[in-house]
Amino acid sequence: MEQRLVNKKHLTEQEIRTRYITSAIRGAGWPYSHIREALLALCDALAAEVAAAEEVRARLLQAVLNGG
């Protein structure tokens, strides 16, 4: 089986936690029920992207309505 090397500099914080930290904690014997990953940062990032997209859509609509 071919083993792929991963450049850790290109991983997100979430990917590092999931691949390395969570697996190490599991290896130490902790059950999944005692391990949680925060989703708040992801939710905040998605909310910011949605807000930015809504602003762009509103500006485009205004430009169309104003004829320009």
Secondary structure, DSSP 8 states (H G I E B T S, - for coil): -------GGGS-HHHHIIIIIHHHHHHTT--GGG-----HHHHHHHHHHHHHHHHHHHHHHHHHHTT-
